[in-house]
Amino acid sequence: MPVPSSVFSVLLMTADAGVQAQFKQAFRDASFTVVRDVAALRKEAARHQFDAVVVECRNTTDEVVALLEQIDPARTLIITGARTVLKKTAKTFQSLDSQNGHGPNQPK
């Protein structure tokens, strides 16, 4: 039986380097897997369990359907939205981090 990792793991689906950089800054100590499309999302989600999944939704709901087929929302933080929404969300996480002096995955 595999030993659970203490590292916070994030699956991030976006091709936008800015969104990737913002989430990596917001979750500095996390382990990131970055994918660019739904096929890669399905493949990674089937192979690994993630603590958080962030998906840039484009013009269809295929991304969300694929996500819910592979990820247990009772065990995983799921963030979905357009690129602008993801950028705003990452900035909010960064703001929270600077206000309380702790990263999102660090104990208080």
C-alpha angles and dihedrals in degrees: 000000000000119000112239114247121236090212115101106239125207130190108203122189111194137106091209111108091200093057090046092052093047094052092045088053093046092050098034097165096043128107111239132205111188122199130175105206145029094258091057091044091056092047095051094042090053092051101042141029113232130200091213135016122197117190128187104216115211124185099315139053092234090104093056094044091050090048096052091047090060108026129068105223090201089065103030136062106231123197119180131171149110119300093263091051091050091050090051091047093050090050089052091053090048090050092051090049093053093045097054100029093234132103118237090257099041125095119250 
